[in-house]
Structure formats: structure tokens, C-alpha cells
Amino acid sequence: MSGSAERVVFVHDRPGDEVWFTGGTIARLRGDDAEVVVLFGARAPGDTGDSTSGASSDSRAALSALGVSDWRVLPATADPAAAVRAVLDEVGATAIVIGARSEVLQVAATDAAHSSRVPVFVSRGVTEAIGQRIVAIDVSDHLEQKLAALSAYPDRWTVDGRVVSAVRPGDPAGTVTGTETYLRAALSAAVGGSPEASAARTPPGADPESAAEEGSPPDVAKPESPAPAGAFATGALRAVASLVALAAGVVFGVLGTVAHQATVVLGPVTVPIGLVLATLAASALLVGLRLVLDDRVVVLACTIGLVGSIFLLSLKSTGGSVLVPAGLTGTLWTVLPTLVASLVLAWPRLPQRRAQPGGGA
């Protein structure tokens, strides 16, 4: 979701599916001025051609609500993989999103993406991807657009607030949420078997509902599970980083405890320069770890070292001496690092910006 540099092709079985499965993501991309093309494997009732000019009024209204001006229908007589690949090459796609449930269209879209070296994202609900790494897109700011687009298909859905009811049996329905989820599919993975084995199951221009009656299609592709940007790929590396962060927390805690009582007199004002510098240093360490590594486990290890060392040093020694004497400065030094650490740990993960072509949607 890196903005206007993205050129994303969405592939769906028929008009209406693009709204239910990926409408929020489409609206978010268009809101960032990204280029979006929607491909359908079948026409909606009332469509008279393969492009925008022949689209039905329902399709026009729905896609207009999402901000899409370029949508197409794959020719029934064409090789679907070649047709999808031609669109990917034409727009210079940086990603393809597959929302189709038709196995033939899944195979065609994935083969086309593989040939064009375009990252593949497969629309899947959380319950459909148990045990697999999913990519969650926050679309809460675009729910009104998605609901308006769903309302544009009165022959398929009725919309009451966020609750969507299916008019015809078999259509998806439920409560619309602010998140849409995807699997990142490996480009080299085969989809539902070989293209030759599935080519005769459903013609690309046919209604996918008739094909769905014969059996549910398998998962689209075996998802790869790369660690997201800024996260650690292996448990061993995370453990090493946590130990280093723990040691850094101890060092900062000890140095801050020793220095926090230092003051500077500026005229009539006594500035607790030691407390200020110690708090800033501890805060910079915690915030820096969270921003650079984006791993709460590592930040927690640093917090344990920092806060633990401050606590231990605040206790009286056997000789009766203390490094954190009672008073406002000592109290602030024991409280502020803990407060900063709590905020850093609780801060939500920010959406990652993907790279340019070849980086995804």
C-alpha cells in the first residue's frame, strides 16, 4: 500500500465479487492515487461488451463508488492466462490480487503473474487461512465506499448498516468489517494442479456459480511465509537480538541511575540535567528498537534490563548507601522509563510501505 506508484490488477469471477472480497482495498488504493484495473471472468446481466463501455448500470455504479474507472471482462474465446498476462504487461502491474473462486481463473491469473514476475496476493478470510501468515489491510476509512458499492448490486445483496444479506442462495453475506485479508502466494507455486488439468473444467466466460456447484475449489496457492519488513526471520536471530537488547537496557539503566541526580544551575533555576539526559537516552533506545526492528519481544527484553537495573540500584546497599535517593528526581527516574516503555510496547504496528515494482500492493 505504498501509494500512487502501485499499479494493481484485481481478478474476480463476476461483477459484485470485487466489492465483497476486495472493495475496501480497492478504495484505499484509489484513495492513494494508485492505478487499479479490475478483471472479470464473466459478464453481469446487462453487460454488452468486454470493457467499461458495455458495462451494466450496477457495475458502473459500484465501481464508481470505489473510484475505479478501468474494468474489463476476459474474452470467452481467449486463453485466460494470456489475456491476464497481456493486461499485466499493458499496465506495468506491481501486483495482482486474486479474488476469484473459479479454479480456471485462479490458475490463469497465477500463471500470468508467474510469467510476468508480478507478486500475487490471494483474497482469503481468516478462517480460510488458519495456520498461515496473512496480510491484513486496514480499510476502516473506506467502509462507506464499500457499503455503497455493495448497495449498487440490489439483485445480490441488501445492506442494513454494516450487515449485508444475500438475495440469492450461495452469495456471501455477513457483517462488513474494517479489515480485508490476503495470502501472499509464491510465484513458483502451482495452483490447483496443472493448467492443462483444469482448463476444461470451467470456460472463462461461464458463470462461476455453475462450476461452484460441482465442488469447492482448492486453495489458490501455497503461501510463502517471509517475515514482514523489520521483523526477524528466525527464532535464533530474535533470541540473540533480545539478549543484546537486555544488555543494552542494563547499561542504560546503570548509567542513567548514576547520572540522574546531576544538576546545572542557571541563575535562579536548577535544571535536573542528569534526569533529562538519562530519560531521553532511555526513551531513544526503546523507541529506536521499536522503529527499526518492529519486534515487541526485543523491546520487552530491553525494558526488563532497563527497568530491572533501575529497581535493583534503587535498593539500599548493605552499607546503607543508595543511588536513587528519595525525592522528586529519584521518583521521576523510577517512573518515567517505565511509562515510556509501556507506551512503546503498546503502540500499534504501523502499515509497512512496500517497495516499488516487484514489491507488492
C-alpha positions as CSV (number, residue, x, y, z in Angstrom):
1,M,0.0,0.0,0.0
2,S,2.7,2.4,-1.0
3,G,0.5,4.9,-2.7
4,S,0.4,6.3,-6.3
5,A,3.3,4.2,-7.5
6,E,1.2,1.0,-7.3
7,R,-0.5,-0.5,-10.3
8,V,-2.6,-3.3,-9.1
9,V,-4.8,-5.7,-11.1
10,F,-7.7,-7.4,-9.3
11,V,-9.1,-10.6,-10.8
12,H,-12.7,-11.8,-9.9
13,D,-15.2,-14.2,-11.2
14,R,-18.0,-11.7,-11.9
15,P,-19.2,-8.2,-11.1
16,G,-20.0,-7.8,-7.4
17,D,-17.3,-10.1,-6.2
18,E,-14.8,-7.3,-6.4
19,V,-16.7,-5.3,-3.8
20,W,-17.4,-8.1,-1.3
21,F,-13.9,-9.6,-1.3
22,T,-11.6,-6.6,-2.0
23,G,-13.7,-3.5,-2.1
24,G,-12.1,-1.8,0.8
25,T,-8.6,-2.5,-0.5
26,I,-9.5,-1.1,-4.0
27,A,-11.0,2.0,-2.5
28,R,-7.9,2.5,-0.3
29,L,-5.5,2.1,-3.3
30,R,-7.6,4.6,-5.3
31,G,-7.6,7.0,-2.4
32,D,-3.8,6.9,-2.6
33,D,-4.0,7.6,-6.4
34,A,-2.8,4.1,-7.2
35,E,-3.8,2.7,-10.6
36,V,-6.4,-0.1,-10.3
37,V,-7.7,-2.4,-13.1
38,V,-10.5,-4.9,-12.3
39,L,-10.7,-8.1,-14.5
40,F,-13.9,-10.2,-14.5
41,G,-14.1,-13.8,-15.8
42,A,-17.8,-13.4,-16.6
43,R,-20.2,-10.7,-17.5
44,A,-23.0,-9.4,-15.3
45,P,-26.6,-9.4,-16.6
46,G,-27.0,-6.4,-18.9
47,D,-23.3,-6.2,-20.0
48,T,-22.9,-5.9,-23.7
49,G,-19.1,-5.9,-24.2
50,D,-15.7,-6.7,-22.8
51,S,-14.9,-3.3,-21.4
52,T,-16.2,-0.3,-19.5
53,S,-18.3,1.0,-22.4
54,G,-20.6,-2.1,-22.3
55,A,-20.9,-2.5,-18.5
56,S,-24.3,-2.7,-16.8
57,S,-25.5,0.2,-14.7
58,D,-25.0,-1.8,-11.5
59,S,-21.3,-2.4,-12.3
60,R,-20.8,1.2,-13.3
61,A,-22.4,2.5,-10.0
62,A,-20.4,0.0,-7.8
63,L,-17.0,0.5,-9.4
64,S,-17.6,4.3,-9.5
65,A,-18.2,4.2,-5.7
66,L,-14.8,2.5,-5.3
67,G,-13.1,5.0,-7.6
68,V,-12.4,2.5,-10.4
69,S,-12.7,3.7,-14.0
70,D,-10.9,0.7,-15.7
71,W,-12.5,-2.7,-15.6
72,R,-12.7,-5.4,-18.2
73,V,-14.2,-8.8,-19.0
74,L,-11.9,-11.5,-20.2
75,P,-12.9,-12.7,-23.7
76,A,-14.6,-16.0,-23.6
77,T,-12.7,-17.3,-26.6
78,A,-9.2,-16.3,-25.5
79,D,-6.6,-18.2,-23.5
80,P,-7.3,-16.7,-20.0
81,A,-3.7,-16.8,-18.8
82,A,-2.6,-15.0,-22.0
83,A,-5.4,-12.5,-21.6
84,V,-4.5,-11.7,-18.0
85,R,-0.8,-11.6,-18.8
86,A,-1.5,-9.0,-21.6
87,V,-3.2,-6.8,-19.1
88,L,-0.4,-7.1,-16.5
89,D,2.1,-6.2,-19.1
90,E,0.0,-3.3,-20.5
91,V,-0.4,-1.6,-17.2
92,G,3.0,-2.5,-15.8
93,A,1.4,-4.1,-12.8
94,T,3.3,-4.1,-9.5
95,A,0.9,-6.7,-8.0
96,I,-2.1,-8.9,-8.8
97,V,-4.9,-9.6,-6.3
98,I,-6.9,-12.8,-6.9
99,G,-10.4,-12.8,-5.5
100,A,-11.7,-15.4,-8.0
101,R,-13.0,-18.7,-6.6
102,S,-13.2,-20.3,-10.1
103,E,-10.3,-22.7,-10.3
104,V,-9.7,-21.9,-14.0
105,L,-9.4,-18.2,-13.3
106,Q,-7.2,-18.8,-10.3
107,V,-4.8,-20.9,-12.4
108,A,-4.8,-18.4,-15.3
109,A,-4.2,-15.4,-13.1
110,T,-1.4,-17.1,-11.1
111,D,0.3,-18.4,-14.3
112,A,0.1,-15.0,-15.8
113,A,1.7,-13.4,-12.7
114,H,4.4,-16.0,-12.7
115,S,5.2,-15.3,-16.3
116,S,5.3,-11.5,-15.7
117,R,7.1,-11.8,-12.4
118,V,4.3,-10.0,-10.5
119,P,3.7,-10.6,-6.8
120,V,0.5,-12.5,-6.1
121,F,-2.0,-11.8,-3.2
122,V,-4.9,-14.1,-2.8
123,S,-8.1,-12.9,-1.1
124,R,-8.8,-15.2,1.8
125,G,-10.7,-14.9,5.1
126,V,-9.0,-15.5,8.4
127,T,-11.0,-18.8,8.9
128,E,-9.8,-19.9,5.4
129,A,-6.2,-19.4,6.2
130,I,-5.8,-21.0,9.7
131,G,-2.1,-21.6,10.4
132,Q,-0.9,-19.4,7.5
133,R,0.6,-16.0,7.5
134,I,-1.9,-13.4,6.3
135,V,-1.6,-9.9,5.1
136,A,-4.2,-7.7,6.8
137,I,-5.2,-4.4,5.1
138,D,-7.0,-1.8,7.3
139,V,-9.9,-0.5,5.2
140,S,-11.9,1.1,8.1
141,D,-11.6,4.6,6.4
142,H,-13.3,3.2,3.3
143,L,-16.2,1.2,4.7
144,E,-18.8,3.7,3.4
145,Q,-17.5,3.3,-0.1
146,K,-17.6,-0.5,0.1
147,L,-21.1,-0.5,1.6
148,A,-22.3,1.9,-1.1
149,A,-20.8,-0.3,-3.8
150,L,-22.5,-3.4,-2.3
151,S,-25.8,-1.5,-2.4
152,A,-25.3,-1.0,-6.1
153,Y,-26.0,-4.7,-6.6
154,P,-29.6,-5.0,-5.4
155,D,-30.0,-8.3,-7.2
156,R,-27.3,-9.8,-5.0
157,W,-27.4,-8.0,-1.6
158,T,-29.4,-5.9,0.7
159,V,-27.4,-3.6,3.0
160,D,-28.6,-2.5,6.5
161,G,-25.8,-0.6,8.2
162,R,-22.9,-2.9,8.1
163,V,-25.0,-6.1,7.9
164,V,-25.2,-7.4,4.3
165,S,-27.8,-10.1,3.5
166,A,-27.7,-12.2,0.3
167,V,-30.6,-12.0,-2.0
168,R,-29.8,-15.3,-3.7
169,P,-28.6,-18.5,-2.0
170,G,-24.9,-19.1,-2.4
171,D,-23.8,-15.4,-2.4
172,P,-21.6,-14.4,0.5
173,A,-23.1,-12.4,3.3
174,G,-22.4,-11.2,6.8
175,T,-21.1,-8.1,8.7
176,V,-18.7,-5.9,6.8
177,T,-15.5,-5.2,8.9
178,G,-12.7,-2.8,8.6
179,T,-10.1,-5.4,7.6
180,E,-9.5,-7.4,4.4
181,T,-7.1,-10.2,4.5
182,Y,-4.8,-11.9,1.9
183,L,-2.3,-14.7,1.5
184,R,1.0,-13.8,-0.2
185,A,1.4,-16.6,-2.8
186,A,4.7,-17.9,-4.0
187,L,5.1,-17.1,-7.7
188,S,6.5,-20.6,-8.4
189,A,3.7,-22.4,-6.7
190,A,1.3,-24.5,-8.7
191,V,-2.3,-23.6,-8.3
192,G,-4.8,-26.4,-8.0
193,G,-2.8,-28.7,-10.2
194,S,-1.6,-28.1,-13.7
195,P,-3.3,-25.6,-16.0
196,E,-3.9,-28.4,-18.5
197,A,-5.7,-30.5,-15.9
198,S,-8.1,-27.7,-15.1
199,A,-8.6,-26.0,-18.4
200,A,-11.6,-28.0,-19.3
201,R,-13.5,-27.6,-16.0
202,T,-15.0,-24.1,-16.4
203,P,-14.9,-22.0,-19.6
204,P,-13.5,-18.5,-18.8
205,G,-16.7,-16.7,-19.9
206,A,-19.1,-19.0,-18.0
207,D,-20.9,-18.2,-14.8
208,P,-18.7,-19.4,-12.0
209,E,-21.7,-20.3,-9.9
210,S,-22.4,-23.3,-12.1
211,A,-18.9,-24.5,-11.6
212,A,-19.0,-24.0,-7.9
213,E,-21.9,-26.4,-7.6
214,E,-19.6,-29.3,-8.7
215,G,-17.4,-28.8,-5.7
216,S,-15.4,-26.1,-3.8
217,P,-12.1,-25.1,-5.4
218,P,-9.0,-25.8,-3.5
219,D,-6.7,-23.1,-2.1
220,V,-5.2,-20.9,-4.7
221,A,-1.6,-21.2,-4.0
222,K,0.8,-22.4,-1.3
223,P,1.6,-19.1,0.5
224,E,5.1,-18.2,1.2
225,S,5.8,-17.0,4.7
226,P,8.5,-14.4,4.6
227,A,8.9,-12.3,7.6
228,P,7.5,-8.8,7.2
229,A,9.9,-5.9,6.7
230,G,11.6,-5.1,10.0
231,A,10.8,-8.4,11.7
232,F,13.2,-11.3,12.3
233,A,13.1,-14.4,10.1
234,T,14.3,-16.9,12.7
235,G,13.8,-17.5,16.3
236,A,17.6,-17.8,16.9
237,L,18.2,-14.3,15.5
238,R,15.4,-12.9,17.6
239,A,16.9,-14.6,20.7
240,V,20.3,-13.0,20.0
241,A,18.7,-9.6,19.5
242,S,16.7,-9.9,22.7
243,L,19.9,-10.7,24.7
244,V,21.7,-7.7,23.1
245,A,18.7,-5.5,23.9
246,L,18.6,-6.8,27.5
247,A,22.3,-5.9,28.0
248,A,21.7,-2.5,26.4
249,G,18.8,-1.9,28.8
250,V,21.0,-2.8,31.8
251,V,23.8,-0.5,30.6
252,F,21.4,2.4,30.0
253,G,19.7,1.8,33.4
254,V,23.0,1.8,35.3
255,L,24.4,4.9,33.6
256,G,21.1,6.7,34.0
257,T,20.9,5.8,37.6
258,V,24.4,7.1,38.3
259,A,23.9,10.3,36.4
260,H,20.2,11.2,37.0
261,Q,21.0,13.3,40.1
262,A,23.3,15.7,38.2
263,T,22.1,19.3,38.0
264,V,23.1,22.6,36.4
265,V,22.4,25.9,38.0
266,L,21.2,28.6,35.5
267,G,20.7,31.8,37.5
268,P,17.8,31.2,39.9
269,V,16.8,27.9,38.2
270,T,18.3,24.5,39.0
271,V,18.0,22.2,35.9
272,P,18.0,18.5,36.5
273,I,20.2,17.9,33.5
274,G,21.1,14.4,34.6
275,L,17.4,13.3,34.8
276,V,16.6,14.9,31.4
277,L,19.5,13.3,29.6
278,A,19.0,9.9,31.2
279,T,15.3,9.8,30.4
280,L,16.0,11.0,26.8
281,A,18.6,8.3,26.3
282,A,16.4,5.5,27.7
283,S,13.5,6.7,25.5
284,A,15.6,6.9,22.4
285,L,16.8,3.4,23.0
286,L,13.3,1.9,23.4
287,V,11.7,3.9,20.5
288,G,14.7,3.2,18.3
289,L,14.4,-0.5,18.8
290,R,10.7,-0.5,18.1
291,L,11.0,1.6,14.9
292,V,14.0,-0.2,13.5
293,L,13.2,-3.8,14.5
294,D,9.4,-3.6,14.9
295,D,9.6,-6.5,17.4
296,R,7.9,-6.2,20.7
297,V,9.8,-9.2,22.2
298,V,13.1,-7.4,21.7
299,V,11.7,-4.2,23.1
300,L,10.4,-6.1,26.1
301,A,13.8,-7.6,26.7
302,C,15.3,-4.1,26.7
303,T,12.6,-2.9,29.1
304,I,13.4,-5.7,31.5
305,G,17.1,-4.8,31.5
306,L,16.4,-1.1,31.9
307,V,13.6,-1.1,34.5
308,G,15.1,-4.1,36.4
309,S,18.5,-2.4,36.8
310,I,16.9,0.8,38.0
311,F,14.9,-1.1,40.5
312,L,17.9,-3.0,41.8
313,L,20.0,0.1,42.1
314,S,17.3,1.9,43.9
315,L,17.5,-0.5,46.8
316,K,19.7,0.2,49.8
317,S,23.1,-1.5,49.8
318,T,24.4,-3.5,52.8
319,G,26.3,-0.4,53.8
320,G,23.1,1.8,53.8
321,S,24.0,3.9,50.7
322,V,21.5,4.5,47.9
323,L,22.0,5.6,44.3
324,V,18.4,6.7,44.0
325,P,17.7,8.9,47.0
326,A,14.1,9.8,48.0
327,G,12.8,12.9,46.3
328,L,11.1,14.2,43.2
329,T,14.1,13.5,40.9
330,G,14.6,9.9,42.1
331,T,10.8,9.2,41.9
332,L,10.7,10.6,38.3
333,W,13.7,8.4,37.3
334,T,12.0,5.3,38.5
335,V,8.6,6.2,36.9
336,L,9.4,7.8,33.5
337,P,11.4,4.9,31.9
338,T,8.6,2.5,32.9
339,L,6.0,4.8,31.4
340,V,7.9,5.3,28.1
341,A,8.4,1.5,27.8
342,S,4.7,0.9,28.3
343,L,3.8,3.3,25.6
344,V,6.4,1.9,23.2
345,L,5.2,-1.7,23.8
346,A,1.5,-0.8,23.4
347,W,1.9,1.3,20.3
348,P,0.2,-0.4,17.4
349,R,2.1,-1.6,14.4
350,L,2.1,0.8,11.6
351,P,1.4,-0.4,8.0
352,Q,4.6,-1.2,6.1
353,R,5.3,0.6,2.9
354,R,6.1,-1.9,0.1
355,A,8.8,-1.4,-2.4
356,Q,8.4,-0.3,-6.0
357,P,7.7,-2.8,-8.8
358,G,8.2,-6.3,-7.6
359,G,7.3,-5.2,-4.0
360,G,3.6,-5.9,-3.9
361,A,0.4,-4.0,-3.0
